[in-house]
């Protein structure tokens, strides 16, 4: 029932406003929580960090601990942290840090503090997710003001877990910078792959199979696979019903399972790409007549880059 969407803008413009519009048009698919992943123009040095804290009363102490841990790793903050000013108990915060030599160990140390979870770390990626529909999350966190090249979103209907910001998509592929996922479906061999990846030293902070798909693909690419090759491999390695969008610094990848039950529609226009579970969401961005392609065949993969000539798609062999 959940909805997913993606957007690529060739002009590095108002991608935040675009992805909010796509998500808002599919509110009926998941009003419990909404999440966004926005890729801004990559910074040459350092990382932008998006974090979650479950108790606003502990914010000052948490940010001080975050600063201390960052300095222990030979880095420092590049700007003062910011956070949302709502009256809710939980709080989302943002920080910018300098280069960190051992990013995986630093992430683990930061998240060792009770109630803290890093939603994303990247040179371009910022993950923002919270309870409520797209408009509510945008009003609180000003997602529509973010500018960049590409973005993802997810509208979640909670069926198997609590309604919580950290239970919603997108999921960051911890500890790989700038990789995240939105996913519609369910894996049946989740625990087998999770145990295997944990034995290899990878850490998970949720019981969500979407987080695993993001990490699984990141490991494949770390070991030399291209994004397209990794997507194709996932179709035989991962069992279940799925359509997912994987965000990387260079664009968006998509993979569908062998049954192709979960829908996806795409518009390829002169200014970029729009992707959504429902065609009507795409037409909120493209009100004039456009060609809409339904990605409804089994074992489809596709990669949309940041330029019109960086478009690679097809069916798995």
Helices and strands as residue ranges (DSSP letters): E 3-9, H 15-24, G 27-29, E 33-39, E 47-53, G 56-58, H 59-72, E 77-83, E 91-97, H 103-110, E 116-122, E 125-131, H 134-141, G 143-145, E 150-156, G 165-167, E 171-172, E 180-187, H 190-199, H 209-222, H 227-237, E 240-248, E 251-256, E 265-269, E 272-276, H 279-285, E 292-294, E 300-305, E 311-315
